Amino acid sequence: MQFLLDSTLGRINLAQNDIIKLFSEIAVIFMPPTVIASIYGMNFKEMPELDWQWGYPSRSRSWLSRRSVRMCPSAGRSGCNAADL
């Protein structure tokens, strides 16, 4: 009886893993268009730093630096290791 229970739970677990893999693939596919749309959908008229010569490149660098800090939870303590990503 225990074998049947274990095998049933194993099959359910495999099915759930396949569903989560599918959701992850869909999220990765839609991520770049979402980022592009969010950047170009901003109200650029209300951003005075974009009138400067280096305004947009510096703003883009700040977006990327914030993103890298958020990706690496130990950045404040001991630096970012490949294992943290």
TAVENTA-V617392 format. One line per field, one symbol per residue. ss: DSSP state (h for helix, s for strand, l for the rest). burial: I if it has 24 or more other ideal C-beta (glycine too) atoms within 12 Angstrom, else O. A space follows every 10 residues. Layout:
ss->???
burial->???
//
This chain:
ss->lhhhhhhhhh hhhhhhhhhh hhhhhhhhhh hhhhhhhhhh lllhhhlhhh hlllhhhhhh hhhhhhhhhh hlllllllll lhhhl
burial->OOOOOOOOOO OOOOOOOOOO OOOOOOOOOO OOOOOOOOOO OOOOOOOOOO OOOOOOOOOO OOOOOOOOOO OOOOOOOOOO OOOOO
//
